[in-house]
Amino acid sequence: MKTREEFLFEEAPVTRAVLSLVIPTIISQLITVVYNMADTFFVGQIGDPNQVAAVSLCMPAFVFLTGLANLFGIGGSSLMARSLGRGERQKARQTAAFSIWTAAAVSLLYGLGLLLVRRTLLPALGADSQTFDFCCQYMFWTVTVGALPTVMNQALAHLVRSAGHASQASFGVALGGILNILLDPVFIFGLRLEVAGAAIATMLSNVLATLYYLVLLRGKGYAQDISFHPRYYTWGAGIPREVLLVGLPSFLMNVMGVLSNVTINKLMSGYSNAAVAGIGVAKKIDMLSFAIATGMSQGVLPLIGYNYSSRNIKRMKAALKTDFLFSFFIALAGTVFLFTCAGPIVRAFIDDPETVSYGGLFQKIICITGPCISVTMLAITTFQSVGKKLQPMALSLLRKGGLDIPFMLLMNRLLGVKGIVWATPIADMGAMLAAIVLFIPFWRHLNSELSPTPGA
């Protein structure tokens, strides 16, 4: 008898299968955005632009943790889904164990490393005498102490989703987000810890979400294909290479996103701390569009990978078409909302006239290419789900770093502070065009790809 997950991947109506996987993923991604925005929102209620700026300045170092989680989580989930599609359960367990333990070790080293170099790193990120101490407090709790639970929370969500447990994976992510929202005012205002309180709340919420996954995987039915038992840990069977190379594009996208944020913060700091705070708020708000695109693409990844490996190409293509239509039109609606409501949304975060002025303008510019992001993200995830390496890597580098950083530097000289922000939609448009160019031949020749273990 087939399991519920096997029925979902193999026989359930395509629209039902897609919605069953992507709706929980979108919800969890949106809650993640809300809890990422919560720190900025609650710190903003203090009324100190320097503390809001500190949260923005530390965000690249914190976002890097998501890159680590994606490296092992997306790389591991892709290989797990393809292994399950071929009936290789032992390899699926080995993949999970490798991803979990290696991610844990790397995150611990990263957190310790940033603690040792913080006095050099923070000024390089744009911290000045007014924001340095706030940055130190925020980074200590979110990165030094919080690196392990933050990475494990997200990586485990990817692995649980790859086994077909989308709702359980999304609940864990949502749990962390809701807890952070509840804990923020307690630590910031109740205990009067201000920006340090926001950081502690974030760290604790990720700890509790990670504990949820550990308890879940000890339950009957969930640890069948996802194991963190050391006996399954291996550097053999080509697992490290496949996990790291497939997850690398998502990791690079986050790393380049970090460099992009560092660049934009450094350029903005040349104008004022209010400009830094404004772009920080605008980028947090625009994460709504990115969350929708990410949820739509990552949610359908196991369905695509499973059917590709089992050679059910017709079902795979139907899933892609369905997911694309949902993703594009939802992103379009989100763009309209963020553009028309820019001023009131930014003002809800901080009631500082100069910051609101900057933030409202920046949000209108950044959000206009929301549908472009949905196209690019689906293309990247599709290539990852079938084991491709070069195409998603190229698109990831184009979208973040390859186009936006050069344009930031150029547009800053030409148009000043507005020009810096216009580099983001220019890069998103360019990445979408590249995604279309790469995806069309892949789509046309999909039926002729008969290799059971697709290469790069």
N, C-alpha and C positions, 0 to 999 in steps of 0.2 A: 504494500500500500504506500502511495506517495505521501510525503509529508506536506503540510500546509505550504511550506516555502517552495517545495518542488512544484506543486500545483500552481502557485503564483507565477513562477518563472516559466513554466512550460505550457500551461493550458488555460489559465484565466484569461478572459477577454482583455485585449491589449490596453484599452483605456482604463479598465479597472485595475490592471496590474500597475500601470504607470502612476495612476492617482494614489494607489495604496502605498507606493514607495515614495513619491515626491511630496505629497501633502504633509506627512509627519516631518519630512526633512526640511521643507520650507518653514513650517511652524517653528521647528527647533532653531533654524538659522535666524529667523526674525527675532526670536526670543534672545538668541545670542547677541544680535545687534542691539536689542533694547538694553541688555545688561552691559554691553560695552559702552552704550550711550549713557547708562545710569551714572557711572563715575563722573562723566563730564557734566551731566545734568545736576546731580546733587552737589558736586564741588562748585558748580556755577552759582548755586543758591547762596554760597558764602559771600559772593559779590566781589571776589578778589581775582582779577584777570591773571595774576601771576600764578595762582594755583591751577586755574584752568589751563594756562599755557604749559605748566609743568606736566599735567596729564597728557597733553598733546605731544610734548617733547619726548616723553618716555614711551609713547605708543609704539614707535618703530621697534624698540627692544622687546616689547611685549608681543607685538604681532609676529616677530620672528619665531616665537614659540608655536604659533599656528603653522608656520612653515615646517617646523620639525614634526609636528603632528601629522601634517599632510604627507610629508616624505614617507613616513612609515605607515600611516593610516590608509592613504589612498593607494600607495604602492602595494601594501599588503592586501587591501580589500579587492583590488583588481585581480591579483594573482589568486586569492582565495576563491573569488567568483568563477574564474576560469577553471580552477582545479575542481571545484564542485560540479561545474558543467561537464567535466570529463570523468566524474565519479572518483576523483583522487582525494579522498577524505584525509588520508594520512598527510599528504602534502599540504592540504589546507590547514591542518593543525600545526604543522611545522612552520608554515608561513606566519600564522598568528603568534606563535611563541617567539619567533625571530623578531617580528615587528614590535611586540610589546616590550621585550627585555632590552632590545637595542635602543628603542625610543626612550626608555627610562634612564639608561646610562648616559645617553647623549644630553638629555635635558638637565640632568644633575650637573654635568660638566659645564654646560652653558651658563647655568645660574651662578655657579661658583666663579666662573671666568669673569662675568660682568661685575661681580662684587669686587674683584681684585683690580679691575681697570676703570671703575666708575669715575674716578677723579679726572681721568683723561678723556673717557668716552662722553660724559655728559656735556662738557663744553663743546665737543665736536658735534653733538646733536643740536646745539643751539642754546644750551642753558647759560644764563648769565648770573650775576651776583644776586638778582632778585628771585630767580627761580631755582638756583642750584640746590639749596637745602630741601625744597619741596620735591625736586626730582629724585634726590637721594632716598627720601622717605618712601616715595611711591615705587621706585624701582626695587628697593630692598624686599618689600613684601610681595609684589607681583611677579618679580623675576627670580631673585635670589632664593626666596623661600617658596615661591609659587610655581617655579618652572616645572617640576615633576608633576604635580596634580593637573596643571593646565594642559600639558602635552598629553598625559594619559587620558584625561577626560575626552579630548577630541579624537585621539587615535583609537581608543576603544569604541567610540561611537561609529567610526568608519568600519571597523571590523565586524561589529555586531550587525550593522546594516548590510554588509556583504553576504551574511548568512541568511538574509531575508527577514530579519527582525527589525524592520524600519521603525515601527512604533516604539519599541523598547529603546532603540538607539536614540530616537528623537526625545523620548521622555527624559533620558539622562542629561542631554544637552539643555533641555528646557528647565530641568530641575536646578541645574547650576545657575542659569540665568535668573530664575525667579528668586532663588535664595540670595543672589547678589543684590537684586533690587530691594529685597526686604531688609538685608543687613546694612546696606549703604547708609540710610538715615540713622540707624542705631549707632554705628561707629562714628559717622561724621558729626552728627549733632548731639545724639544722646551721650556719647562718651567724649565728645568735643575733641576728636582726633583729627578733624578736617581732612586734608588730602591723604594723610597716612591711614585714616579710618577707611577711606574708599579703597585703598590698596589692600588692607587686611580683609575687608569684606569680599573682594574679588578672589583672594587667595583661598579663603575658607569655603566659598561657594564651589570652587573647583575641587577642593579636597572632598567635600561631601558628594559631589557628582561622581568622582572617581570611585568612591566607596560604593555607590549604587551599582556601578558596572561590575565591580568585584563580587558583590553579593549576587548580582544577576547571573554571572557566569558560573557560580557555584550551584545554581539551581538546575533542576532536571530539564534537559532538552536544549539548554543554551550553550553548554560547554562541549557539546558533541563535536563541533567543528572549530570552535574557538578555544584554544588551550593556552594557558600561560604556565603550564607545568614545565620546569627546566628540562625534563627528559626529551621534550620535543624541540628544544632549541638546537639549531644546526646552521652551519655555514656551508652546507653541501646542497646538492640537488639544484644548484643554480638559483636558490631562493634569494640570497642577498643581492645578487646582480639584478634579478627581475624586480624585486621590491624597490630597490634604490633607483634604478633607471626609470621605472614607470612613475614612481612618486616624485622624481627629480623636477619635472616641469612645475608641479604645484608648489614644491619647495622654492624653486627659483622665482616663481611669481611672487611669493611672499617676501623673499629676500630682496628682490628688485623693488617690491612695494615699500620695504623698509628704506632702501636707498632713495626711492622717490620721495617718501615722506621726510626723510632727513634733508634732502635737497630743498623741498618746498618750505620746510620750517626755517632752514638757514636763510633762504632768500626772503621769507616773510619777516624774519627777525631783523632784517635790515631796514624795515619800515617801522614796526612797533610791535609790542607784545599783544596789543589788541588785534593786530592782523594775524599773529600766530594763533591766538585764541579763536578768531573768526574762522580761519581755515580748518582748525581742529574741529570746531562744531560742524561746519559744512561737510567735512569728510565723514564724520560720524553719522550724520543724517543720510548722506548718499550711500552709506553701507546698506541701507534698506534695499536699494536696487541690486547691489551686489549679492545680498543675502538671497533674494528671490532667484537670481540667475544661478547661484551656487547650489541652492536647494533643488532646483529643477534638474540641474545637470548631475550632481552627486547622487541624488535620490535614484536616478534611473541607471546609474553605473552598473550595479550588480545584474540588473535585468539584461543590459546590453552584453556584458561580458559573459554571462551564463549562456545566452542563446548563440553568441558568436562561437564559443567553444564547442557547444553541442551541435553546431552547424545548422541551426534553425534561422537562416539568414532572413527569410521572409518576416518572421516575427520580430527579429531585431530591427529591421528597417521600419516596420509599422510602429514600433515603440519610439524610434527616433522621430518620426514624423509627428506623432501625437505629442511628444514632449516639446518639440520645437514650437508648435502652434500655441500650446499653453504658455510656454516660457516667454515668447515674443510679445504676446498681447497683454500678459500680466505686467511685464516690464514697461510696456508703453503706457499703461494706465498709471503705474507708479511714477513714471517721469512727469506726467501731467500733474499729478497731485503734488509732488515735491516742488515743481516749478511755480505753480500758482499759489502755494501756501508757504513760500520760502520765508518771508518776514516773520509771520506769527510763530513758525516752528523754531526759528533761531532765537526769537525773543523768549521762548519758553525755557531755554537753557540758561541764559544769562541776560539780566536787564541792565546791560552796559551799552549806552547808545553807540559808541564807536565800534564795539565788537559786533553788535547787531547789524550795523551798516555793512561792515565787511562780510560777515557771515551770510547775510541774505543775498548779497551780490554773488559771492562765491558759490553758494548752493545752486543758484539759477544756472550758472555756467557749467558746473560739474555734472548736473543731473540730466542734461539734454541727450546724452548718449547711452542712457540706460538700456534701450533695446539692442544697441550694438554689443554691450557686455553680454547679454543673454545669448547672442549668436556665437560669440567667441568662446564663452565658457562651455557651451554644449559641444562645440567642435573639439575643444581640448579634452573634455571628459570622455568623449567618444573614442578618440585616439588612445587615451589611457586605458579605457575599458577593454580594448582588444589587444593591448600589449605594445602599441606603437610608442616609440621614444622620441624620434627626431621632430615630428610634426608638433606635438604638444610643447616640446621644449622651445622650438622656434617661436610659437605663438605666445608662450608665457613671457619670453624675453622681449618680444615686441611690445606687448601690452604694457608691461611695467619695466621701465629702465631704458629699453632700446629706443623708444620714441619720446616718451614724456620728459625725461631728464634733459636731453638736448634741446627740446622745444622750450622747456622752462627757462633755461639759460638764455636762449635766443629771444623769447618773447618778453622776458624781463627787461632786456635792453631796448626792445622796440616799444613796448606798451606799459612797462612798469608793473605795478602790483596786479592789475587785471590780466596782463599777459601771462604771468606765472600760472594762473589758474586755467587759462584757455589751453594750456598744453595738455591737460587731462583729456578733454573731449577729442582733441586732435589725435592723441595716441589711441584712444578707444576706437575711433573711426578707422584708423589705419590698421589696427589689429583685426577688426572685423573683416575688412577687405582681404587681408592675408588669409584669414580663416576660411573664407569662401573659396578662395583660389586653391587652397590645399584640400578642402573637403569635397569639392565637386568630383575630381578624378577618383577619390576614395569611394564615393557613393556609386559612381558608375561601374566600378570594377569590384564592388563588394561581393557579388555572387561568384566571381571567379577566384576569390581568395580561399583556397582549399587547405592551406597549411594548418595542421592541428595546433601548432605552437607558433603563432604569428610573431615575426621578428620586428626589428625597428624599421 
